[in-house]
Amino acid sequence: MNARLHPVPEQFDDPVQQREAATLGMWAFLATEILFFGVLFAGYTLCRVRFPDAFAEGSRHTDMLLGTIETAVLLTSSCAVALSVREVQLGGRRLASALLAATAALGVTFLVMHGFEYVAEYREGLIPAIHYTQQGVYARGMEIFYCLYYFITGFHSIHVMVGVALMAVMAWRTWRRAYDADYHTPLELTALYWHLVDIVWIFVYPLVYLVGRAG
């Protein structure tokens, strides 16, 4: 590796140690994020056991078509960012930059589509404490379902927004030759973060969109 282009900070003995420390730090950060989402999923599970019919009814009010498209968009973006890392490892730059830009664009697409869902749910009166108009035997349980729905999907969307910003920066820096086959640790760590965002959504999708439609 060219030491002039990619100098090793004083606290590290060599580039390998620097990369291992950075990777360990990212995995520690991802572990805390998994714990946070884990608490939300555990709360969802307990409430679903308590109000199974109401949660099923609440799920049937979600837009399954948009949710499915959003899932496909995120899975495609995860593939794109993985390919971009591989391209940089092979010494590529232009294709890697394009793939990173495409990942950011797919992230924005996901956010826009999810925004359409929120607007439709507001019009239907499904937003607790703001505009909730549901009546009937399942109204209370559905309100709990949508409280958890907005907590989980809202927090996930914040992560997507952060990921979009990171991908845009990575695309620019890759285009500017900041990363190459010898040094691309920041890009690898950003890809790890994006994969976490996608994995979380893989759990969200069946819990939110499919729970009321099984069978």
Beta strands, then each sheet from edge to edge (+ up, - down):
strand 1: 126-127
strand 2: 131-132
sheet 1: 1+ 2-
end
